[in-house]
Structures are given as structure tokens and as C-alpha cells.
Amino acid sequence: LRQSSTEWLKRSQTYQKQGNYYQACRCLYLATLELLDQRGLIPHQSSRTDLEYRFLLAQIGNPHPYHTLFDIHQQLCYGEEKASAELLGKCQQAYQEINQPWTELKSASGSMAS
């Protein structure tokens, strides 16, 4: 059962409060994948690799925050990187950069409709 980006974000916050930075980062990564799907940018496929996402992201504007999250995901899962509050902060910053333009666009279109 897939979860929405909002649900993944809430789970990330719960893990952060528990000091489980690995799972908190992982949830932000999964929230990002769901955002890409929800926005119609890249359909979610559980078999897709980070490298495939990077290739597809090259076609959209400002892929840097996505790369940050994908790089951290790779380092935590397959590298020598240990999860920490500092690393989670980088994930949170990247997620905010990804989500902010969309939030601003929705706010602007909502105010135009009234």
C-alpha cells in the first residue's frame, strides 16, 4: 500500500523525534518519489533505480535538490555514510526546496481563482 508524500513526511518527523535519522531520511526520499508521481513528472515504479530517476530528472528544472536526496539515499543504503541529525538536515532542506515551488504555484493559482 503506497502512502502519500504528506504521510511520508509525517513518518519522517516521527522518526526524527525518536532519533532514528536513517528512517527519517528514508521517509523524505520516499516522499520525494511520491511528489514526482503526484505532480505527474515521473510515474512511480518501485523497480526504478536512483540512477534512472536522475536521468529522468535531467529533463526538469532545478534537479539539484533531488540529486541531494538521491545521493544521501545511496550513501546511507550502499555506502559508508552513517545517518545523523546533520545529514537529516540536508535531506529536509532538499525536500523543502523541492516542495516550495509547487506550494507557491498552488497558492498563486488559488488566489487568482478568488
C-alpha positions as CSV (number, residue, x, y, z in Angstrom):
1,L,0.0,0.0,0.0
2,R,1.5,3.3,-1.2
3,Q,1.5,6.4,1.0
4,S,1.1,10.0,0.0
5,S,4.0,12.4,0.3
6,T,2.3,14.0,3.2
7,E,2.1,10.7,5.1
8,W,5.8,10.0,4.4
9,L,6.7,13.5,5.7
10,K,4.8,12.8,8.9
11,R,6.6,9.5,9.3
12,S,9.9,11.3,8.8
13,Q,9.1,13.7,11.6
14,T,8.1,10.9,13.9
15,Y,11.4,9.1,13.2
16,Q,13.3,12.3,13.8
17,K,11.7,12.8,17.2
18,Q,12.8,9.2,18.0
19,G,16.4,9.9,16.9
20,N,16.1,7.4,14.1
21,Y,17.8,9.6,11.4
22,Y,18.2,6.7,8.9
23,Q,14.5,6.1,8.7
24,A,13.7,9.8,8.8
25,C,16.0,10.4,5.7
26,R,14.5,7.3,4.0
27,C,10.9,8.7,4.5
28,L,11.9,12.0,2.9
29,Y,13.4,10.1,0.0
30,L,10.1,8.2,-0.4
31,A,8.1,11.4,0.0
32,T,10.1,12.8,-2.9
33,L,9.3,9.9,-5.1
34,E,5.6,10.3,-4.3
35,L,5.8,14.0,-5.1
36,L,7.3,13.2,-8.5
37,D,4.4,10.9,-9.2
38,Q,1.7,13.2,-7.7
39,R,2.9,16.1,-9.9
40,G,2.9,13.9,-13.0
41,L,6.6,14.4,-13.5
42,I,7.8,10.8,-13.1
43,P,5.4,8.0,-12.5
44,H,6.3,5.8,-9.5
45,Q,7.8,2.4,-10.3
46,S,9.2,0.5,-7.4
47,S,11.7,-1.2,-9.7
48,R,13.2,2.2,-10.8
49,T,16.8,2.9,-9.5
50,D,18.1,6.2,-8.3
51,L,20.2,6.4,-11.4
52,E,17.1,6.1,-13.6
53,Y,15.4,8.8,-11.6
54,R,18.5,11.0,-12.1
55,F,18.3,10.5,-15.8
56,L,14.6,11.4,-15.9
57,L,15.1,14.4,-13.6
58,A,17.7,15.9,-16.1
59,Q,14.6,16.9,-18.2
60,I,13.1,19.1,-15.4
61,G,14.2,22.3,-14.0
62,N,16.4,22.5,-10.9
63,P,17.3,18.8,-10.3
64,H,19.9,19.7,-7.7
65,P,17.7,19.1,-4.5
66,Y,16.5,15.8,-6.0
67,H,20.2,14.8,-6.5
68,T,21.0,15.7,-2.9
69,L,18.3,13.3,-1.7
70,F,19.2,10.5,-4.1
71,D,22.9,10.9,-3.2
72,I,22.2,10.7,0.5
73,H,19.9,7.7,0.0
74,Q,22.7,5.9,-1.9
75,Q,25.3,6.8,0.7
76,L,23.1,5.5,3.6
77,C,22.0,2.3,1.8
78,Y,25.1,1.3,0.0
79,G,28.0,3.4,1.2
80,E,29.8,4.1,4.5
81,E,27.7,7.1,5.5
82,K,26.1,7.0,8.9
83,A,22.7,8.7,9.4
84,S,23.0,11.8,11.6
85,A,21.0,14.9,12.5
86,E,23.2,16.9,10.2
87,L,22.5,14.5,7.3
88,L,18.8,14.7,8.0
89,G,19.0,18.5,7.9
90,K,20.4,18.3,4.4
91,C,17.5,16.0,3.4
92,Q,15.0,18.3,4.9
93,Q,16.5,21.3,3.1
94,A,16.4,19.5,-0.2
95,Y,12.8,18.4,0.4
96,Q,11.8,22.0,1.2
97,E,13.4,23.2,-2.0
98,I,11.5,20.6,-4.0
99,N,8.2,21.3,-2.3
100,Q,8.4,25.1,-2.1
101,P,7.9,26.0,-5.8
102,W,4.9,23.7,-6.0
103,T,3.4,25.2,-2.8
104,E,3.9,28.7,-4.1
105,L,2.4,27.8,-7.5
106,K,-0.7,26.3,-5.8
107,S,-1.1,29.4,-3.6
108,A,-0.8,31.7,-6.5
109,S,-3.4,29.8,-8.6
110,G,-5.7,29.6,-5.6
111,S,-5.6,33.4,-5.1
112,M,-6.2,34.0,-8.8
113,A,-9.3,31.9,-8.7
114,S,-11.0,34.0,-6.0
